Amino acid sequence: MKHYPIFLAFILSKGLLGQTPGQNTGNEVDSNHQSSTIEVEMEDNIAQFLEMTDSLDRKNLRTTGYRIQIFSSSGPQAKQDALKNQASFLNLYSDYGAYTKWNYPNWVVRLGDYRTHLEALEFHNEIKSLYPASFIVKDEIKVD
């Protein structure tokens, strides 16, 4: 079994810990109401599952932000056209994120992960001559 510390963000009272008055476990919250650490034993497979879940959560952190849409099309060739546009952009700007997405009824290509409209606008101004029909959209973005 592995031991993992759990950080408590709430105030524990002696009644919740099931202590009798005067009993000291070393895990009480002091009179300033600060949180404390408690060690919890768990089976190895549960610990591995929790570690895997935490790593997936870190990889999938998303929030609402802005992206620049440079392509949108529907029809039988739309997906291939979207992928070609994405590849074309990445040949010019390999350091930026480019995402192909099915946005019913169209395939779209969107660029970047911008937290603010101003950040998106700065890059949009840089690429506007290459993609004159591009525009800024609110979208779910990846967070590092």
N, C-alpha and C positions, 0 to 999 in steps of 0.2 A: 504494500500500500504506500501511496505517496502522501505527503502532507502539503497542503496548500494554504497559505494565509488568505483570509477573507477580511477585507476592510469594510467595516460597518460605517454607514453614512448616517445612521440614526442613533438616538440616545437609548442605551439599554438601562433598564432599571434592575435592581437586585431581585425584584419579584419575577421578572422575565427570565432571569438566569436560574431561578429555582434555588437560590442560596438562602441559608439561614443567616440572621443578623450576626455580624462579626466574622463570617466566613470570607476568606480572601482567596480568590482563584488566580489573581494576577491579570485578569482580563476585564476588570471593571472599568467603567467610564469614570474619570475623576470628576471632581466637583465643578470644573470648568466646562463640562459637557463636551469633551473632546472624544473623537471616535477611537476605538481600540482595535487590535488585531486578534483574531481567534484562529487557531489551527484546526483544520477539518481533515479527517481521514476519509479517503475514498478509494474504491477499487481502481486498479490500473486502467481497465477498459473505460471506465467513466471519465477518468482524468484525461485519457487520450481523446475521447469524444469531445470534451470541453475545449481542449487545446485546438482540435481541428475546427470546431465551430468558431472559436475566437479568431483563428487565422482566416477563415472564410469571410467573417464579418469585416476584418480589416481590409481584405481585398475588394469587397463590394460596397465600401462606403460611398454613398451618393447623396447629393443634395440638389436643390433647385438652383440653377444658374443660367448661363447664356452660352449659346453656340452660334456659329455663323453657317447658315445654310447656303451651299453653293450649287446644289443640284436637286431637282425633283422631277420624276417622270413616272408614268404608269404604262402598262402594256407588256407585251411578251418579252421585249428586250430590256425593260427598265432595270432589272437587277444587274445585268451585265454592264449596262451603260453607267449605272451608279458605281460599280466596282472599278470601271475604267477611269471615271472621274476622280475617285478616291486615290487610285494609284498615280494618276497624273499629278494631283496635288502633292502627294507624298514624295514624288520625285523632285519637286521644287522646294518643299518645306518638310524635310524628314524629321525635324524636331517637334512638330506639332501633331496633336491628335486629330485623326480624321475618322469619322464613324459613318458606316453605311447602315441605314435603318429602314425598316418597313413601317411606314406611317400611312395607314390605309387611306386612300387607295394607291399611294405612291411609294416609290423607293426614293429616299433622300440621302444626301451626303451632307454631314454637318461637321464643323471644325471646332476644335478647342474645348477647353473646360474653364470657362471664365466665371468667376464669382460675381463680378459686377458688369453692368452694361458698359461702363466706361472702358474696362479692360477689353471687352469684345470689340468695341468701337475703334480702339487703337489699331488692332490687327485688321479689322474690316477695312479701314482706310488704306492700309498697306496693300491689300489684295483686290481692292475694288476695280482696278483697271484690268486685272486678269479675269475677274468674275463680276461683270457689271450688273448681273441680275441677282447677285447675292444679297442677303439681308440677315439681320440678327434676330434670333428666336430664343424664347425662354425654353429651357430644356432641363432634363435631369443630367447632372454632370458628375464625373468622378472626382473624388476628393483624395488627395495624397495624405 
